[in-house]
Amino acid sequence: MFLTEHIGVQAIIALTESGGSARYLSRFRSSVPIYGLSRHASARRQMALMREVFPIDFDSRGQAANVAARESIRELFQHGLLVAGDRVIFTSGDSMEARGATNTLRLLGVGADGTAEGLGSL
């Protein structure tokens, strides 16, 4: 949450299987929305009860973490939740589709066409 206030991000994206990452992030007061992306309806229902967490249906099965980051930003951009020039914090796990595996935090930018920027070869 320190990052949200000191480097000017507009959203936090938590790619989560169980909703645990979004639950942890919602414990701290933040001035930005937390988008909890999960393919599991039960996790999205639980996230809907959390402070400042907005659940989004997103299926990342079979995707590498970098591909999931790119696709999630594109989807939020298409829904009008992100705009070009936004900075976001993206959390996920190196091993996708595993509960309790969140170990990665990335600072990303949103490009003019909804692409993820600032990730080198991502």
Backbone hydrogen bonds, N-H to C=O, Kabsch-Sander energy under -0.5 kcal/mol:
donor,donor_aa,acceptor,acceptor_aa,energy
5,E,1,M,-1.2
6,H,2,F,-1.9
7,I,3,L,-2.1
9,V,4,T,-0.7
10,Q,87,R,-3.4
11,A,87,R,-0.9
12,I,33,P,-2.2
13,I,89,I,-3.5
14,A,12,I,-0.6
14,A,35,Y,-2.9
15,L,13,I,-0.7
15,L,91,T,-2.5
16,T,14,A,-0.7
16,T,37,L,-2.7
23,R,19,G,-2.3
24,Y,20,G,-2.4
25,L,21,S,-2.4
26,S,22,A,-2.2
27,R,23,R,-0.6
27,R,24,Y,-1.0
28,F,25,L,-1.1
34,I,52,E,-2.6
35,Y,12,I,-3.4
35,Y,33,P,-0.6
36,G,34,I,-0.7
36,G,54,F,-1.2
37,L,14,A,-2.3
37,L,35,Y,-0.8
38,S,36,G,-0.6
38,S,56,I,-2.2
41,A,39,R,-0.6
44,R,40,H,-2.1
45,R,41,A,-2.4
46,Q,42,S,-1.9
47,M,43,A,-2.4
48,A,44,R,-1.6
49,L,46,Q,-1.3
50,M,47,M,-1.6
53,V,50,M,-1.4
54,F,34,I,-3.2
56,I,36,G,-2.8
58,F,38,S,-1.4
58,F,56,I,-0.6
60,S,58,F,-0.7
63,Q,60,S,-2.2
68,A,64,A,-2.6
69,A,65,A,-2.1
70,R,66,N,-2.0
71,E,67,V,-2.8
72,S,68,A,-2.5
73,I,69,A,-2.0
74,R,70,R,-1.9
75,E,71,E,-2.4
76,L,72,S,-2.4
77,F,73,I,-2.2
78,Q,74,R,-2.4
79,H,75,E,-1.6
80,G,77,F,-1.4
81,L,76,L,-2.4
82,L,76,L,-1.0
85,G,110,V,-3.1
86,D,83,V,-2.1
88,V,108,L,-2.9
89,I,11,A,-2.0
90,F,88,V,-0.5
90,F,106,R,-2.9
91,T,13,I,-3.0
92,S,104,T,-1.7
94,D,101,A,-0.6
96,M,94,D,-0.9
98,A,95,S,-0.6
101,A,98,A,-0.9
103,N,92,S,-1.7
104,T,92,S,-2.2
106,R,90,F,-2.6
108,L,88,V,-2.9
108,L,106,R,-0.6
109,G,117,E,-2.2
110,V,86,D,-2.2
111,G,109,G,-0.6
111,G,115,T,-3.4
114,G,111,G,-1.7
117,E,109,G,-2.8
121,S,119,L,-0.5
122,L,119,L,-1.4
